[in-house]
Amino acid sequence: MLTKLIIRNFKQFNEVEIELGNTVVFVGPNNSGKTTALQALSLWYTGLQQWLFKKGGRNLKERTGTALGRRDLIAIPVPKTRLLWRDLSVRKGSNENVRIDIIVEGVTLGKSWKCGMQFDYSNEESIVCRPLIENNGNSLIIPEEAKQVSISLLPPMSGLAAIEPKLEPGRIDVLIGEGQTAQVLRNMCYRVFEANEQTGNWDKLKAQIEHLFGVSLSDPEFIQSRGEITMEYETRNHIRLDLSSTGRGLQQTLLLLAHLYSNEGAVLLLDEPDAHLEILRQQQIYQNLTTTAQSQKSQIIVASHSEVLLNEAAGKDMVIAFVGKPHRIDNRKAQVLKALKDISFEDYYKTELKGWILYLEGSTDANILKALAKKINHPVNEYLEQAFFHYINSNDAQRARDHFYGLREAREDLIGILILDNTDKNLTDSNILVELMWAKREIENYLAYPETLINYVTRDLPDDLFGMQQRETVKELMQRLIEDLIPPVAMRDRTNDWWNRTKMSDDFLDPLFKTYYQELGLPNLMLKTNYHILADYLTPEQIHPEIIEKLDAIYEVAKRAKPRE
């Protein structure tokens, strides 16, 4: 059994250490490195096997390298070998190579072992592999236990060919490595069927498929005159059809089980085994896979972003979350589940990069804050220009909390700040996620002063829209519309509650500018997304003290953050 995987300089990984166990599930969002980890194991195995084969067992302490052609990397198809290296960096300076290191640890019959392989870039078509050198300068000797390991990477089912010729085992492995599972499913079933007299595995496989899908598989048949393998199944209505008529979910399940039954004692790497399966089937198939792997003395390592597999595996198997650096999860399943559902890989990347996050209702709020900070030359301005904003598109603090604490799975020192519109719900007092709200209804309430609006229509507007003789006219128009929309008592008294409780964006500014531009016979040049422009027309006396308080709070959080160097 493999117990640990260490990867250096491979694809997106700089250096990671991943714990392994009897049944392991890699979970995480798309593009988080799950498949890359499987490919690293496959590369280690390919390099080890090629080195042992080409050295022929002679003096395994010798550390001379052996070449691997790009076509030898059947489980890691790349058009250029440079794509295997992190950031495509294969050299340090002019002479020193950047090497990919992949180290695998395991336990066999109670004995621990460790085996590392190192890979050097040669050219776009080949690389060189050799046993890894440890820090003391000695080669990491290949233990006998590592030589007995068998690893297969099985990609998702890609459909089924109408005609399938009988293939040799080596060709089957090549096609699987290339992702052409459509070409080999009948061959894999035939391999299990041929060994049924000794193992009984074909009978077990047929029983599992009938239980899961309600169809009866016929024995595969080799038509020697055509060199083809044919295979049929019988429906509940006793209609016999070719295997190609089955659904993709059945074909995917049959592929996985056939591979397990034909590779006893192997380490099976399954990339998205839940592909093509509805939710109920995902749970059943996972249970069948783990049970079958145990009976075959096999280890399975699964990569998936399925919530169902996470729920199923969390209670009994090892779950590795690819959220930030890959790490094992136990009692934090609920939070990781939220992370898988709601958080994108881009968010994880920004978390690693910035170390802090600012939650707002929408981008309009962000633009207004940036405009205000710039207006008063607040020191937070430089942070806001490149901040990690996340828009919750509601006034619900819990949505921000779920997202934030999901991100903390990736980076435990992440801090954040949430600024909501005025709400009657209680906020949490924390220096990890600082939660604040505006005293007025929303941020636009700090912009919508009559003087600001008059300044907007009379200052700095293009003369091709408003000639000088018309500026007095538009001022009078804006004044009239303001008086139409603002109650007289509020116009007389700026402390009136109307200025605090009105939803200025929807109930005042939107109808104001719509009518204003209609009466001018122009398209509306001031939509909600442009309200940040009004900040530039505030006078110093109109900058409310609360604006400075909120900008100060953001500044304090940003200063405490630890961005990635």
Secondary structure, 3 states (H helix, E strand, C coil): CEEEEEEEEECCEEEEEEECCCEEEEECCCCCCHHHHHHHHHHHHHHHHHHHHHHCCCCCCCCCCEEEEHHHCCCCCCCCHHHHEHHHCCEECCCEECCEEEEEEEEECCEEEEEEEEEEEEECCEEEEEECECCCCCECCCCHHHHCCCEEEECCCCCCCCCCECCCHHHHHHHHHCCCHHHCHHHHHHHHHHCHHHHCHHHHHHHHHHHHHCCEECCCEEECCCCEEECEEECCCCCEEEHHHCCHHHHHHHHHHHHHHCCCCCEEEEECCCCCCCHHHHHHHHHHHHHHHHHCCCEEEEEECCHHHHHHHHCCCEEEECCCCCEEECCCHHHHHHHHHHCCHHHHHHHHHHCEEEEECCHHHHHHHHHHHHHCCCCCHHHHCCCCEEECCCCCHHHHHHHHHHHCCCCCCCEEEEEECCCCCCCCCCCCEEEEECCCCCHHHHCCCHHHHHHHHHCCCCCCCCCHHHHHHHHHHHHHHHHHHCCHHHHHCCCCCHHHHCCHHHHHHHHHHHHHHHHHCCCCCCCHHHHHHHHHHCCHHHCCHHHHHHHHHHHHHHHHCCCCC
